[in-house]
Amino acid sequence: MKTFGLRVLRGIALAAALLAGAAFANGATNVNDNAVVVAQAGTTTTTRVVSGPFPAYQAGVRAAAAQGPDALRRYIWRTRMVYNFYYADFAPGV
């Protein structure tokens, strides 16, 4: 008995949805066709990003370059598979 009642309710809901769709398709709405739809613009915030003189991932190689050419060479060798830095890009005076 309960399943029969649920089927009837689902059928009524389906019929109402189909009839409402047909009514809107036929233009049975109270919407003014000459109306202009304007979207409201939200508040925009400007985010400033303060960047240093070089990217953050280069901090280690720059510190090694400041210690001298040997420290730079060791750092580049140690991190060669991670950063793929080149000695000539960071060597002082090269």
ROTORSE-856823 format. One record per residue: x negated, y, z negated of N, C-alpha, C in turn. Coordinates in Angstrom, 2 decimals. Example, Ala and Ser with C-alpha at 12.3 -4.5 7.8 and 13.67 -1.06 7.14 Angstrom:
<rs>
-13.19	-5.69	-7.80	-12.30	-4.50	-7.80	-13.20	-3.30	-7.80
-12.85	-2.25	-7.08	-13.67	-1.06	-7.14	-12.90	0.03	-7.87
</rs>
This chain:
<rs>
-0.82	-1.20	0.00	0.00	0.00	0.00	-0.86	1.25	0.00
-1.96	1.23	-0.78	-2.82	2.41	-0.85	-3.51	2.67	0.48
-3.93	1.61	1.15	-4.63	1.81	2.41	-3.67	2.36	3.47
-2.41	1.96	3.42	-1.43	2.50	4.36	-1.24	4.00	4.12
-1.17	4.41	2.86	-1.00	5.83	2.52	-2.21	6.66	2.96
-3.41	6.10	2.80	-4.61	6.81	3.23	-4.64	6.96	4.74
-4.20	5.92	5.44	-4.17	6.00	6.90	-3.18	7.06	7.37
-2.06	7.16	6.68	-1.07	8.17	7.05	-1.62	9.57	6.80
-2.27	9.76	5.66	-2.85	11.07	5.35	-3.94	11.44	6.35
-4.75	10.48	6.72	-5.81	10.75	7.70	-5.20	11.09	9.06
-4.13	10.42	9.42	-3.45	10.71	10.68	-2.85	12.10	10.69
-2.27	12.51	9.56	-1.69	13.86	9.46	-2.79	14.91	9.56
-3.89	14.67	8.87	-5.01	15.61	8.92	-5.58	15.71	10.33
-5.71	14.59	11.02	-6.21	14.59	12.38	-5.28	15.34	13.32
-3.98	15.12	13.15	-3.01	15.81	13.99	-3.04	17.31	13.74
-3.17	17.71	12.50	-3.23	19.14	12.18	-4.49	19.77	12.77
-5.59	19.06	12.71	-6.83	19.58	13.29	-6.72	19.71	14.80
-6.13	18.72	15.45	-5.96	18.79	16.90	-5.03	19.91	17.31
-3.94	20.10	16.56	-3.01	21.18	16.88	-3.63	22.55	16.65
-4.41	22.67	15.61	-5.08	23.95	15.35	-6.10	24.25	16.44
-6.81	23.23	16.89	-7.77	23.42	17.97	-7.08	23.83	19.26
-5.94	23.23	19.54	-5.19	23.59	20.74	-4.66	25.01	20.64
-4.25	25.43	19.45	-3.72	26.79	19.27	-4.83	27.82	19.50
-6.01	27.56	19.00	-7.12	28.49	19.20	-7.57	28.50	20.66
-7.49	27.35	21.32	-7.90	27.27	22.72	-6.94	28.06	23.61
-5.68	28.15	23.22	-4.69	28.89	24.00	-4.72	30.38	23.71
-5.56	30.81	22.82	-5.67	32.24	22.52	-4.66	32.71	21.50
-4.14	31.83	20.69	-3.16	32.21	19.68	-3.86	32.71	18.42
-4.66	33.73	18.59	-5.36	34.30	17.44	-5.01	35.76	17.35
-5.24	36.34	16.22	-4.96	37.75	16.00	-6.25	38.58	16.07
-7.21	38.13	16.84	-8.49	38.82	16.93	-8.42	39.82	18.07
-8.92	41.01	17.82	-8.98	42.04	18.84	-10.11	41.70	19.80
-9.80	41.50	21.08	-10.82	41.11	22.06	-11.78	42.24	22.38
-11.42	43.47	22.09	-12.29	44.61	22.37	-13.21	44.94	21.20
-13.14	44.16	20.15	-13.95	44.45	18.97	-15.41	44.12	19.24
-16.28	44.90	18.66	-17.71	44.68	18.79	-18.21	44.07	17.48
-18.89	42.96	17.60	-19.42	42.29	16.42	-20.83	42.80	16.19
-21.07	43.32	15.01	-22.39	43.86	14.67	-22.92	43.06	13.50
-24.12	42.58	13.64	-24.75	41.83	12.55	-25.40	42.80	11.59
-25.28	42.51	10.34	-25.88	43.36	9.32	-27.35	43.01	9.17
-28.16	44.00	9.28	-29.60	43.78	9.14	-29.95	43.72	7.67
-30.71	42.73	7.31	-31.15	42.61	5.92	-32.31	43.55	5.65
-32.65	43.67	4.43	-33.79	44.53	4.09	-35.07	43.82	4.50
-35.92	44.54	5.14	-37.19	43.96	5.56	-38.27	44.43	4.60
-39.09	43.51	4.22	-40.20	43.85	3.35	-41.49	43.65	4.12
-42.39	44.55	3.93	-43.68	44.46	4.59	-44.67	43.86	3.60
-45.28	42.78	4.02	-46.27	42.13	3.17	-47.65	42.47	3.70
-48.46	43.05	2.86	-49.82	43.38	3.25	-50.74	42.27	2.80
-51.55	41.84	3.70	-52.54	40.82	3.40	-53.89	41.50	3.39
-54.54	41.44	2.26	-55.86	42.04	2.16	-56.88	40.96	2.43
-57.60	41.14	3.50	-58.60	40.15	3.84	-59.98	40.72	3.52
-60.85	39.83	3.15	-62.22	40.24	2.85	-63.00	40.45	4.13
-64.27	40.69	4.01	-65.08	40.89	5.20	-65.26	39.61	6.01
-64.93	38.46	5.43	-65.01	37.17	6.13	-63.96	36.24	5.56
-63.59	35.19	6.28	-62.58	34.25	5.79	-63.04	33.52	4.52
-62.10	33.09	3.72	-62.40	32.48	2.42	-63.16	31.16	2.57
-62.90	30.42	3.65	-63.59	29.13	3.80	-65.08	29.30	4.11
-65.51	30.53	4.40	-66.93	30.78	4.66	-67.68	31.25	3.43
-67.05	31.27	2.28	-67.72	31.78	1.08	-68.96	30.96	0.75
-68.89	29.65	0.85	-70.03	28.80	0.52	-71.20	28.99	1.46
-70.93	29.05	2.75	-72.02	29.20	3.71	-72.63	30.59	3.61
-71.85	31.59	3.30	-72.40	32.94	3.12	-73.25	33.03	1.86
-72.83	32.34	0.81	-73.65	32.32	-0.41	-74.95	31.59	-0.16
-74.92	30.50	0.60	-76.14	29.77	0.92	-77.05	30.61	1.80
-76.48	31.37	2.73	-77.28	32.23	3.59	-77.95	33.34	2.79
-77.31	33.80	1.74	-77.90	34.83	0.88	-79.08	34.28	0.09
-79.11	32.96	-0.16	-80.20	32.36	-0.91	-81.43	32.11	-0.05
-81.25	32.09	1.25	-82.40	31.91	2.13	-82.14	30.89	3.21
-83.08	30.79	4.17	-82.87	29.89	5.30	-82.85	28.41	4.94
-83.65	28.00	3.94	-83.64	26.58	3.55	-82.32	26.18	2.90
-81.81	27.04	2.02	-80.52	26.75	1.38	-79.41	26.72	2.41
-79.48	27.62	3.38	-78.47	27.64	4.44	-78.54	26.37	5.27
-79.73	25.95	5.62	-79.90	24.74	6.43	-79.37	23.52	5.68
-79.66	23.43	4.37	-79.16	22.30	3.57	-77.63	22.33	3.48
-77.04	23.51	3.26	-75.59	23.62	3.15	-74.91	23.22	4.46
-75.44	23.71	5.57	-74.84	23.37	6.87	-74.97	21.88	7.14
-76.08	21.28	6.77	-76.25	19.84	6.96	-75.28	19.05	6.08
-75.12	19.50	4.82	-74.24	18.81	3.88	-72.77	18.88	4.32
-72.37	19.98	4.90	-70.95	20.18	5.23	-70.69	20.13	6.73
-71.58	19.49	7.49	-71.48	19.50	8.95	-70.20	18.84	9.46
-69.72	17.81	8.82	-68.51	17.13	9.28	-67.23	17.80	8.80
-67.35	18.71	7.87	-66.17	19.39	7.34	-65.93	20.69	8.10
-66.94	21.56	8.14	-66.76	22.89	8.71	-67.31	23.06	10.13
-68.28	22.25	10.51	-68.90	22.35	11.84	-69.52	23.73	12.07
-70.22	24.23	11.04	-70.91	25.51	11.16	-72.21	25.33	11.94
-72.69	26.41	12.52	-73.96	26.42	13.22	-74.92	27.34	12.49
-76.17	26.92	12.41	-77.18	27.67	11.68	-77.35	29.07	12.24
-77.35	29.19	13.55	-77.59	30.50	14.18	-76.46	31.50	13.90
-75.27	31.02	13.58	-74.17	31.92	13.28	-74.31	32.62	11.94
-75.07	32.02	11.01	-75.15	32.57	9.66	-76.57	32.87	9.22
-77.55	32.52	10.01	-78.94	32.71	9.61	-79.29	34.20	9.61
-79.91	34.66	8.54	-80.30	36.06	8.51	-81.51	36.31	9.44
-81.37	37.26	10.31	-82.46	37.65	11.17	-82.71	36.76	12.37
-81.77	35.89	12.70	-81.98	35.02	13.87	-81.26	35.57	15.06
</rs>
